[in-house]
Amino acid sequence: MKKIKIDSKQILALAATFYQAYMSFYRFPGDSRGEFITYFKEREDEMNCLQTFIERCQQEKVPIRFEKYPPLRWEQRLQYRLFQKRSLTERELGTAAFFCRELLQVIADPSAEAIKKTKFFHNCSPFCRCVLFPHLTLRQIHNAHRIDFYYHTFFWTSFSLKEILSAKQKLVSIYIKNPNKQHQY
């Protein structure tokens, strides 16, 4: 299977965008379609990231289709992290592009039923954990989970995609009294 080189910043952007969409879909109240569409239309960086992966798949002549990824054991994730740092296989790129295309379709015309029927809502989390996260450092994964999403609570400090991509350290909530103290997860 052919491996396609992809910059780790692009993988980070895709992981953060997938997390943003997942949390936005999860919090979607159903009666505010216009606000939901407007929220995502204002997110140019995220929409460009989705388009980039679809175009890259078309340039490499990789079929855009869904492949299911079973959960990996920690040994497999470690091996994956060490040996496949900056490339995705054709299957992985095709699945990423499939999720990107599905996201763009749902964002264009959202409804609670359409969101629940998508493969993205049910299968993106295993894809991110098994395929995208092994390409990232723990700091980058932490930062990806700090992205702004639709209908988030004000207790959760969120950041834009540009801030996440340019962060050199862990992004910390402004609500923590002592930012030097480490969180216990």
Secondary structure, 3 states (H helix, E strand, C coil): CCEEECCHHHHHHHHHHHHHHHHHHHHCCCCCHHHHHHHHHCCHHHHHHHHHHHHHHHHCCCCCCCCCCCCCCHHHHHHHHHHCCCEEEHHHHHHHHHHHHHHHHHHHCCCHHHHHHCHHHHHHHHHHHHHHHHHCCHHHHHHHCCECCCCCCCCCCCECHHHHHHCCCCCCCCCCCCCCCCCCC
